[in-house]
Structures are given as C-alpha cells and as structure tokens.
Amino acid sequence: MEVGVLHLGVGDAASLLPMAMISLPLRVKMNHNYEVTVITGDSDQANTYNNVFITLVDTDGRKSEQTWLRSKHGMSAFSIGAVSTFTVSSPAPLGKLIMIEVNKQPNPPFPEVSWFLSQVKVKSPTGDTYNFPVYRWIADSKVHQFREARALKASEDTTVTGMDWRKKDLTQRKEDYSWRVFIDGIAHCVKADSIWDLPWEIRSTFTRGMEMGFTLKAGMLELKLKGLDDCQENWTNIENINNVFSFRHTELSDYVHKHWKDNHFFGYQFLNGINPMMIQRCEVLPENFPVTDSMVFPKLKDEMKKGNMFLCDYKLLDGVKTNTINNTQQYLAAPLVLLHRTPDDKLMPIAIQLKQKAGENNPIFLQTDSKYDWLTAKIFVKGAEFNMHQLNFHLLRTHLLAEVFAVSLLRNLHMVHPLYKLLFPHIHFTLQINFLARNLLVSKDGVFTKFTASGGEGMITILKRAQSSMTYSSLCIPDDITERGLDSLPNFYYRDDGLKLWDIIHRFVQGLLGHYYEDDAAVQDDSELQSWIQEIFKHGFLSKDDAGFPSSFCTVAEMVKFVTMVIFTCSCQHSAVNSGQFDYGGWMPNAPRSLQQRPPTRKGTTSKATMLQTFPNISTTVHGMAAAWLLSRQYSDFIPLGHYSEEHFTEEIPHKWICGFQEDLKSLSKDIKERNKKLTIPYTYLDPEKVENSVAL
C-alpha cells in the first residue's frame, strides 16, 4: 500500500542527509488478521504443552501464513477445557474459508503428547464466522486438515479445493480402515493387530479405559483372595453363590436370587429380561414337539387360536459341539419351550422338551412333574438361553453389525457428509470395544471360549448359523414384533418402549436427512451413500440376497428406514440385550454359562444333588459373573441417546431436529419412569437416559 513520497528541502539536506536515501515511495505491507479461537477437549489427558501451528485455507486453495499459536497464558493455552484466542495473519485477503491445517511440534523439555482438539472457530476481518468441528486426538507432528462445518454431499462439494481434498481424504481412510475376516461365514471386522493400529479418532476415552481396568482388576483380586478364581470344585451349597462378590449386587439381581425358581418369573424373562428376542406366538405346534391336550390342559388348539400360546425354539443350538472345561465335558441343550398366557396376563411355562428330536429318551417335562425334574428342565433352558443370547442377539446382532456400519461409514463417507455427521456419535468407540472383545472374550484364551458350554468350536458354529438365519426384518423392531405375532401381548415392555423409540428415531432421521435429500434422485445420485450401503451388504450381510437386506438405496424412505435401524441397533437394541447382564446373570443359576451333566433322558432321575452337579464349577461360575459385572456397569463418560457432546452440525435446521429429538426422548423417559413406579420389576433398559449413544461397552 502506497503511503506517500517524502520531499527534502535544500536547507534540510545536511541534517537530513540519511533520509535522502529513502526518498523513494514507501509501501507498507498490510496484513489481514483473523481471530482464531481454539477449544481443547475437557476429557482426561486432553491437554498438551507442545507447540501448535495453524494455517487457514480458502475455497481457491489460498492460505494464510502458518502461525505459531502463542498466548500470554503460556502453556495453559491448551490445558484441559481451555478456550484460547489468537490472531492469524494473511498477507492477502482470503476468500471463503473451507479448511484449516493444524499440526503440533515438540516443545523441549516436554515430551510429545497427544492433544484432543475439540473445535476451532474463526472470525474473518469482514465479520464472517467459520466453525471447524474437529473432535480428534492429534498424536503426531504431521499436518492435519479439517473441513468447515457445513454438511455437504459429494455433489454439493463443488470447489476444486474441496473436491481434491475429499478424494484424497477418502483414499487415506480406505487405507486406515480396511476389512478383515474374523471368522469365515460371519460379519467382517476392521483390520487391526493391536489397539494401537486403530486411528485415534475412534478410540475410547482414557477415563473409560481406566475405569474398566480398575473394575476388572478389583473383581479378579476379590476372587483370588477368596480362592475362587481357579477353584475346580462343584458347588455344595447353592446359597454360597450369593457370596462370590461381597459388594456387587443390584436390586434386580437380589430379586432374581429370590425368585429364579418361580414359573411366572421364568416366563416374564422371555419378555422383559436380557433376551426378549426368542419368544413368538405359537399357532401350530412344531411336528417335533408333540405336546397333547392331556399333558397341559384341554382344548390346546383353541388356546392357540385365541393367541394365548407362545413358543421359544432353540433349534439353532442343535448338535453344536460343546466345550471341555478342566477336563470335564460340558453340555448344551437345544430345547423347545411352550408358554401359556393366563387369564391374569401372566406368561407361564407349561411344557419343555430339551432336545429337538422327539422320542422316548427325550421326555416332555411338565410343571406337574416332580420339583427337580421341572427345575432341571428350566435350568437347561436357561443354559441354552445364555449361549443363544450372548452369541446371536448380543455379539452378532449388535456388536458385530455395529462394527460393520462403523467401518463402512469411516471408509466411504467424508467427514462433512450429513450422514457421517449424523451417525458418527452412534458408532464412536465401537471398534475399540469390539477389538477388546475379540481378544479378551472370544479369542482362543478368552473368557467366553474357556468358560461357556459352546466354547470355541461350538461358538463358531452358532455364530455361522445365526448369521445365516438373520433377516433385515428381524433387525427392524416394528417388523420383527409383527412377524413374531407379539403385537397385542400384554406387559411386554421391551416392545412398548422399543416401538416408541423406533418412531422417535425414525421421525428424527426423516426430518434431518430430508433436509439434505429433497427427492429420491438425490439418494440415487449420492455416490458416497451408495458405497456405504454396498459395503455393508457385502461385509455385514455377506451379499445374502434372500434375507431382505438392501444393497443400494433407490428412495428416501429406504434410506431413512435403514439409518433408523442402524441408530436403533447401535443404541437401543444394544442396551436392551447388554445392560441387564448382571441383573439377570449375577445369580448364576438363572443364567448358567455351562452345564456339567447331560440333559435328563428320563423323568424321576433328578434331585438337589444332581442339580448341584449339573451347575458349572466354582471357577467357571465366578469368571462369568466377573465378566457380567464388568460389562453391565455405567461408566462416568457414558453419553445418553440423543446427547451430542460433539457439535458436528452447525446449521439451523439440523439443530432444530436435534432439539426436537432430545425433547421427544426426554418425554418418553419421563413416561417410562412413571410407569416403572407401578411395576414390581421396573423395565429400565430402554429408558433413553440409560441408553448409550453407541456400542461402547
């Protein structure tokens, strides 16, 4: 910028001779200053003492000077939760900002440490404000690029800078997140040989890791001090099980301890226990389950026509090779259970067959049989229930599917894509907890492999069969409830709360995504969206064409339903089958991980002594109880459904839908709490306040 020309008079020549040398025009460089606010995360160890640098980039690719962010506050500028403001200069005015480049360098003598950068906000010289949602750990000295917050589909990202960086970023993501076959015939997982192979952006918080580690060590120490962790003896007094953990009880686990033998409580659990997924209306008895009127009550067919008969069929477990624990063969039944809805709306078991093939050596046990015949039959049902629940409805249908949804999202959708912004909070931390599960629970030396009836080979068989039998409709609760004939069954709180949650999520997804997809053509033309569902179909549903799974989206409605299913699965469904593990399994006889005696082949052969011999030994019992306690806790970094601590959307309309979503969830939570006050056994697992946003445990 030209300021002016200096003219020297003749009389001034002697005194101002040095100035004569600068009588040329003077130009002063004018910097364009941007106000940059940097927000550090408020979680443990989010701070850094390293030197932080930032560069602003506009839509034409022009950049500001790389600026070292120094503050009068010194090293506290990037302390936990700090909000610090800096000035960043550009020698020339920048256009509309599209990106920032951030990197940090060691600051001796301080070591290079990870830093959690939450947000960067930039105010331009003309007063425009730009938001950059980061929410990432920066662990190295590389330059990291982050886009401005506005959600954009690929077709809307039209600047050269945006398109080039979008392509480059997705290429890098496909390298960071690649697929691996965990077990042939089941959903694929992320490729990682250790937790440290997982990118920082999807790892669990330091707090969660510390709390889980402490819970596990405290539990195992208590078992070791009591001499229970490696005790191979059988239980001689069933009440001693209640003393395994002195201080680890819940109100419901105590209730289960008192009522586990009761028929009405046995039936209740098929509706509102840890696995409400097996029961279905029975209109015709299976041919291999020859229950007659004389066994139960007259006019059985009439009761079936009235919709009062229900069936649980564990045929998926038939013929599974079982485990050997401490050189002792373990056993797993494949039962059929017939239940009757009584006039006072209780669900009562009336007939149990423990093996699939009917015959003389496979009696149908009845509630009129001897005390221990009937109780033993129910114990074998609970053993089958535990293995079916954990492998099919918990591991496969929530954890492993959630991982498929997550990996495909991270590989195929750019961070500014509206669907990425919507779903990222619902897949956060899933990859790490699943990696730990594969290594600590279902690996060769894992707790599940070593201490359950299905063990290693049987576990693989069950998972493959479960994958093969899975359908799209079974993952969508409105369709699933109708297909199982359970629309009008009273006192079914999983159904009641689940359907309301599905409707709330569906309305939210429809409104938010409807803002970005104005018609079906917008869905069909979204290449990133189509790549996402294609990889899910291939790696999650194994390209199974006959099970109803979509391999592409043709309409907005199809997309909305599938995204609703993803959010429901990763939050609500996981809560329903996970959160009550200790409530219902803390008292082992109600959920035996394994059984040491064969299912009885004749009536009149059971007793209290045979029951104790049938239960798993002490070591097997206590390891299972410790795992249930660990995986049922609510940790301090728990984020409830619909609470978005990370602000990925900044536009007004998405904010409106998020606020409406939160209000609907709050209202439902209030209604559930009011209902639960009237119940002997409150059903809390689908209270939105207790549902975690993602599969993080």
PALO-159337 format. One record per residue (C-alpha): z, y, x; residue in one letter. Coordinates in steps of 0.05 Angstrom, whole numbers, padded with zeros to 5 digits, always signed. Layout:
! residues N
ZYXa...
This chain:
! residues 697
+00000+00000+00000m-00021+00068+00029e+00038+00116+00032v+00006+00177+00066g-00020+00209+00130v+00025+00248+00179l-00005+00313+00208h+00026+00344+00272l+00025+00418+00284g+00007+00447+00354v+00077+00475+00364g+00108+00409+00350d+00067+00370+00399a+00117+00370+00456a+00177+00348+00414s+00138+00300+00371l+00091+00271+00422l+00113+00199+00410p+00097+00208+00337m+00026+00227+00353a+00015+00155+00370m+00026+00136+00297i-00017+00189+00265s-00059+00133+00234l-00049+00117+00159p+00015+00079+00145l+00014+00018+00099r+00079-00012+00074v+00080-00085+00053k+00107-00092-00019m+00139-00160-00036n+00142-00185-00107h+00212-00211-00119n+00231-00268-00165y+00302-00281-00189e+00316-00356-00179v+00377-00389-00208t+00395-00458-00182v+00444-00503-00220i+00477-00562-00185t+00500-00622-00225g+00572-00629-00247d+00580-00703-00231s+00619-00731-00172d+00586-00721-00104q+00530-00677-00134a+00543-00622-00083n+00511-00610-00015t+00523-00568+00047y+00452-00578+00071n+00402-00520+00076n+00359-00514+00013v+00289-00485+00011f+00244-00468-00048i+00172-00447-00060t+00142-00421-00125l+00073-00444-00145v+00028-00414-00199d-00028-00445-00241t-00081-00427-00189d-00042-00460-00133g-00018-00395-00101r+00050-00399-00070k+00109-00354-00054s+00139-00355+00015e+00182-00416+00028q+00251-00386+00021t+00316-00410+00051w+00367-00403-00005l+00425-00368+00028r+00482-00338-00011s+00541-00293+00001k+00582-00351-00026h+00562-00392+00034g+00570-00467+00030m+00597-00464-00041s+00529-00442-00068a+00512-00515-00082f+00581-00541-00099s+00592-00586-00160i+00571-00548-00223g+00552-00485-00184a+00504-00435-00214v+00476-00392-00158s+00423-00338-00159t+00375-00320-00103f+00315-00275-00091t+00249-00307-00073v+00192-00262-00049s+00117-00269-00054s+00070-00225-00012p+00023-00223-00071a+00036-00226-00145p+00035-00296-00173l+00006-00315-00239g+00039-00361-00290k+00086-00408-00254l+00073-00482-00260i+00114-00515-00206m+00168-00508-00154i+00174-00543-00087e+00244-00559-00064v+00269-00590-00001n+00334-00592+00039k+00347-00598+00113q+00409-00619+00151p+00459-00565+00168n+00496-00588+00230p+00551-00608+00237p+00548-00630+00164f+00512-00696+00152p+00451-00700+00108e+00476-00720+00039v+00446-00729-00030s+00445-00669-00076w+00438-00671-00152f+00395-00612-00174l+00401-00602-00249s+00357-00542-00264q+00321-00483-00233v+00308-00421-00274k+00260-00366-00250v+00253-00295-00275k+00189-00260-00253s+00182-00186-00235p+00150-00175-00303t+00208-00207-00340g+00177-00275-00356d+00226-00333-00353t+00208-00404-00329y+00251-00466-00335n+00247-00525-00289f+00287-00585-00313p+00299-00628-00251v+00359-00673-00261y+00345-00712-00198r+00381-00733-00135w+00347-00705-00073i+00367-00752-00017a+00318-00736+00039d+00284-00678+00075s+00217-00686+00040k+00186-00633-00004v+00197-00650-00077h+00154-00619-00132q+00178-00605-00203f+00139-00580-00262r+00155-00524-00310e+00189-00549-00373a+00136-00542-00427r+00116-00610-00454a+00042-00626-00444l-00001-00686-00458k-00053-00702-00406a-00108-00669-00447s-00068-00604-00450e-00054-00601-00375d-00119-00565-00361t-00106-00525-00298t-00134-00552-00232v-00065-00549-00201t-00033-00586-00260g-00086-00640-00265m-00087-00653-00190d-00011-00658-00186w-00007-00701-00249r-00056-00751-00219k-00020-00751-00152k+00048-00760-00184d+00028-00819-00227l-00004-00852-00167t+00061-00846-00130q+00100-00871-00190r+00059-00934-00193k+00080-00947-00120e+00153-00931-00133d+00156-00974-00196y+00118-01039-00193s+00125-01103-00234w+00156-01168-00213r+00160-01236-00248v+00234-01253-00252f+00224-01319-00289i+00156-01347-00310d+00149-01341-00384g+00196-01283-00397i+00190-01207-00396a+00176-01179-00327h+00222-01132-00288c+00219-01078-00236v+00205-01099-00164k+00266-01085-00121a+00302-01126-00068d+00364-01083-00070s+00394-01026-00109i+00373-00980-00052w+00300-00997-00068d+00308-00963-00136l+00289-00889-00135p+00349-00842-00140w+00326-00814-00207e+00344-00877-00246i+00407-00900-00211r+00474-00899-00246s+00525-00845-00232t+00575-00851-00176f+00630-00848-00229t+00603-00909-00267r+00598-00949-00203g+00668-00933-00181m+00699-00947-00249e+00663-01013-00258m+00681-01034-00188g+00754-01018-00200f+00755-01055-00267t+00724-01117-00236l+00770-01118-00175k+00832-01105-00216a+00815-01162-00263g+00799-01212-00208m+00862-01192-00169l+00904-01206-00230e+00871-01275-00238l+00880-01290-00165k+00954-01270-00165l+00965-01316-00225k+00928-01373-00191g+00877-01377-00247l+00812-01358-00213d+00798-01426-00182d+00844-01470-00225c+00804-01531-00248q+00856-01558-00295e+00848-01561-00370n+00889-01520-00419w+00950-01558-00443t+00975-01503-00489n+00924-01461-00526i+00972-01402-00531e+00972-01395-00455n+00901-01367-00460i+00930-01304-00491n+00969-01291-00426n+00909-01291-00380v+00906-01215-00378f+00974-01183-00390s+00949-01114-00409f+00878-01127-00431r+00877-01134-00506h+00846-01096-00564t+00868-01093-00636e+00809-01136-00656l+00819-01187-00600s+00890-01196-00625d+00864-01204-00697y+00815-01257-00672v+00872-01294-00637h+00909-01299-00704k+00850-01314-00750h+00798-01352-00709w+00810-01417-00748k+00802-01384-00816d+00738-01403-00853n+00727-01334-00883h+00733-01302-00814f+00686-01354-00785f+00635-01334-00838g+00648-01260-00831y+00628-01260-00758q+00556-01280-00775f+00550-01213-00810l+00593-01164-00771n+00612-01200-00707g+00579-01195-00639i+00515-01230-00663n+00492-01213-00733p+00422-01238-00717m+00424-01313-00734m+00440-01314-00808i+00385-01319-00861q+00380-01334-00934r+00370-01407-00950c+00323-01421-01008e+00305-01492-00987v+00346-01537-00941l+00311-01559-00877p+00290-01632-00881e+00333-01648-00820n+00396-01622-00855f+00407-01669-00915p+00466-01635-00949v+00475-01662-01020t+00510-01635-01082d+00564-01687-01075s+00581-01661-01005m+00592-01589-01025v+00591-01573-01099f+00548-01588-01160p+00481-01553-01170k+00469-01533-01098l+00396-01516-01115k+00420-01467-01168d+00463-01431-01117e+00403-01426-01071m+00361-01397-01126k+00415-01345-01140k+00413-01324-01067g+00483-01348-01052n+00466-01398-00996m+00455-01379-00923f+00435-01416-00861l+00444-01410-00786c+00398-01456-00747d+00406-01463-00671y+00344-01506-00662k+00324-01465-00602l+00381-01499-00563l+00358-01570-00579d+00350-01614-00518g+00370-01560-00468v+00393-01589-00402k+00465-01569-00393t+00507-01547-00334n+00554-01585-00288t+00617-01545-00272i+00666-01571-00219n+00630-01639-00222n+00642-01643-00297t+00583-01648-00345q+00583-01593-00398q+00556-01597-00469y+00519-01552-00516l+00505-01567-00589a+00444-01545-00630a+00477-01540-00698p+00457-01523-00768l+00509-01485-00809v+00507-01477-00885l+00547-01419-00915l+00562-01400-00986h+00574-01332-01016r+00634-01340-01061t+00646-01301-01127p+00694-01255-01089d+00638-01240-01039d+00666-01279-00980k+00618-01318-00936l+00647-01388-00927m+00621-01445-00883p+00613-01509-00924i+00573-01557-00880a+00559-01564-00805i+00512-01612-00770q+00518-01609-00694l+00451-01637-00674k+00381-01626-00701q+00361-01698-00715k+00396-01725-00777a+00425-01795-00771g+00487-01839-00772e+00510-01812-00705n+00503-01741-00728n+00551-01732-00787p+00551-01671-00831i+00621-01641-00825f+00652-01610-00886l+00711-01564-00898q+00743-01622-00936t+00745-01664-00873d+00807-01671-00830s+00835-01608-00798k+00809-01623-00727y+00743-01653-00748d+00725-01588-00784w+00756-01543-00730l+00720-01582-00674t+00653-01574-00711a+00665-01499-00715k+00683-01496-00641i+00616-01528-00623f+00581-01477-00668v+00617-01421-00631k+00596-01451-00564g+00523-01451-00586a+00532-01381-00614e+00557-01354-00547f+00497-01381-00508n+00446-01361-00560m+00476-01291-00567h+00481-01276-00493q+00413-01301-00472l+00368-01287-00532n+00397-01228-00570f+00434-01193-00514h+00398-01206-00448l+00327-01214-00471l+00321-01171-00533r+00360-01111-00507t+00367-01111-00431h+00301-01142-00410l+00259-01107-00463l+00292-01041-00447a+00273-01051-00374e+00200-01063-00394v+00200-01000-00436f+00230-00962-00377a+00185-00987-00322v+00122-00974-00363s+00147-00905-00380l+00161-00888-00308l+00093-00915-00285r+00048-00886-00339n+00077-00822-00368l+00081-00758-00329h+00149-00723-00330m+00121-00666-00373v+00093-00714-00425h+00130-00704-00491p+00143-00779-00498l+00172-00782-00427y+00219-00725-00444k+00239-00759-00509l+00251-00829-00481l+00278-00817-00411f+00350-00807-00435p+00344-00874-00471h+00322-00913-00410i+00366-00878-00359h+00407-00925-00315f+00377-00988-00346t+00341-01011-00284l+00405-01010-00242q+00449-01047-00292i+00394-01099-00301n+00387-01108-00225f+00462-01120-00222l+00458-01169-00280a+00403-01209-00246r+00443-01212-00181n+00515-01220-00207l+00508-01255-00275l+00444-01297-00280v+00428-01309-00206s+00437-01377-00173k+00510-01360-00158d+00521-01313-00218g+00579-01317-00266v+00535-01338-00325f+00499-01391-00283t+00564-01420-00256k+00610-01416-00317f+00569-01429-00380t+00542-01491-00414a+00469-01471-00406s+00478-01456-00332g+00415-01445-00291g+00360-01492-00315e+00383-01491-00387g+00386-01415-00385m+00313-01412-00364i+00293-01460-00420t+00330-01418-00472i+00300-01352-00447l+00229-01381-00448k+00238-01408-00519r+00269-01342-00542a+00211-01302-00512q+00161-01348-00545s+00194-01342-00614s+00203-01266-00611m+00162-01224-00660t+00152-01149-00669y+00182-01150-00739s+00246-01182-00712s+00256-01121-00668l+00250-01073-00726c+00313-01077-00768i+00282-01059-00836p+00230-01114-00828d+00280-01163-00798d+00331-01155-00854i+00277-01166-00907t+00248-01226-00872e+00316-01259-00867r+00329-01245-00941g+00391-01204-00929l+00376-01140-00968d+00430-01150-01020s+00484-01190-00984l+00549-01151-00993p+00597-01129-00937n+00541-01131-00885f+00559-01070-00844y+00511-01084-00787y+00455-01080-00837r+00482-01019-00874d+00495-00977-00812d+00434-01003-00775g+00385-00985-00830l+00415-00915-00835k+00409-00906-00760l+00337-00931-00761w+00320-00880-00815d+00353-00823-00777i+00318-00841-00712i+00251-00851-00748h+00256-00782-00781r+00273-00750-00714f+00216-00785-00677v+00167-00769-00732q+00185-00696-00732g+00188-00686-00657l+00125-00725-00638l+00089-00698-00699g+00094-00630-00665h+00052-00656-00608y+00005-00705-00644y-00028-00668-00701e-00071-00727-00723d-00090-00799-00707d-00145-00777-00659a-00093-00743-00615a-00058-00810-00608v-00122-00848-00594q-00143-00798-00541d-00077-00797-00502d-00093-00840-00442s-00022-00840-00415e+00007-00861-00482l-00044-00918-00488q-00029-00941-00416s+00045-00943-00434w+00037-00989-00493i-00015-01032-00458q+00032-01048-00401e+00089-01062-00449i+00044-01111-00486f+00025-01145-00421k+00091-01146-00383h+00141-01146-00440g+00107-01186-00495f+00064-01227-00446l+00000-01210-00484s+00021-01252-00544k-00029-01235-00598d+00001-01274-00656d+00070-01242-00658a+00050-01174-00686g+00062-01134-00622f+00016-01073-00614p-00027-01069-00552s-00052-00999-00569s-00038-00944-00619f-00090-00922-00670c-00047-00878-00714t+00011-00831-00710v+00050-00877-00757a+00041-00937-00710e+00066-00896-00651m+00126-00868-00688v+00148-00937-00712k+00143-00966-00642f+00180-00908-00609v+00234-00914-00663t+00241-00988-00645m+00247-00971-00571v+00303-00920-00583i+00339-00965-00633f+00335-01025-00585t+00359-00986-00524c+00418-00954-00561s+00439-00982-00628c+00418-01054-00622q+00448-01060-00552h+00513-01030-00578s+00515-01079-00636a+00509-01141-00591v+00546-01115-00530n+00606-01071-00547s+00647-01125-00582g+00642-01177-00527q+00716-01174-00511f+00737-01161-00583d+00707-01227-00605y+00706-01265-00539g+00771-01243-00507g+00804-01301-00544w+00764-01357-00513m+00769-01409-00570p+00728-01361-00613n+00672-01357-00562a+00675-01416-00513p+00626-01406-00456r+00621-01481-00445s+00649-01546-00473l+00671-01607-00434q+00664-01662-00487q+00605-01688-00526r+00597-01666-00598p+00633-01718-00640p+00587-01772-00668t+00636-01799-00719r+00688-01768-00764k+00761-01783-00752g+00757-01782-00676t+00786-01713-00663t+00856-01687-00651s+00893-01629-00620k+00889-01666-00553a+00813-01676-00557t+00805-01603-00576m+00841-01581-00512l+00800-01629-00471q+00736-01600-00502t+00751-01528-00484f+00727-01503-00416p+00776-01509-00359n+00821-01452-00337i+00775-01425-00283s+00713-01425-00328t+00753-01391-00383t+00782-01335-00342v+00717-01316-00306h+00683-01310-00374g+00740-01267-00401m+00737-01222-00340a+00662-01211-00348a+00671-01196-00423a+00725-01144-00407w+00681-01111-00354l+00620-01106-00399l+00657-01082-00461s+00691-01020-00433r+00670-00949-00449q+00667-00912-00382y+00680-00838-00371s+00607-00820-00362d+00589-00850-00429f+00536-00809-00466i+00534-00820-00542p+00469-00829-00580l+00433-00763-00591g+00473-00724-00539h+00425-00698-00486y+00464-00670-00428s+00398-00661-00392e+00354-00609-00425e+00284-00637-00418h+00255-00599-00478f+00258-00523-00478t+00211-00506-00536e+00239-00482-00602e+00211-00536-00648i+00236-00596-00607p+00303-00562-00604h+00304-00557-00680k+00290-00631-00687w+00343-00649-00635i+00395-00607-00671c+00376-00639-00738g+00382-00708-00705f+00451-00692-00680q+00474-00666-00747e+00449-00730-00782d+00485-00774-00731l+00549-00733-00739k+00546-00740-00815s+00535-00816-00810l+00593-00822-00761s+00638-00787-00810k+00617-00833-00867d+00628-00896-00824i+00697-00873-00804k+00716-00861-00877e+00691-00930-00897r+00727-00963-00839n+00794-00936-00863k+00788-00982-00923k+00769-01044-00883l+00816-01097-00855t+00767-01105-00797i+00733-01038-00783p+00660-01044-00761y+00652-00992-00706t+00595-01017-00663y+00542-00974-00697l+00584-00911-00705d+00539-00861-00669p+00598-00835-00630e+00606-00904-00599k+00533-00920-00588v+00509-00905-00518e+00443-00870-00508n+00414-00924-00464s+00426-00995-00439v+00472-00971-00384a+00523-01029-00385l
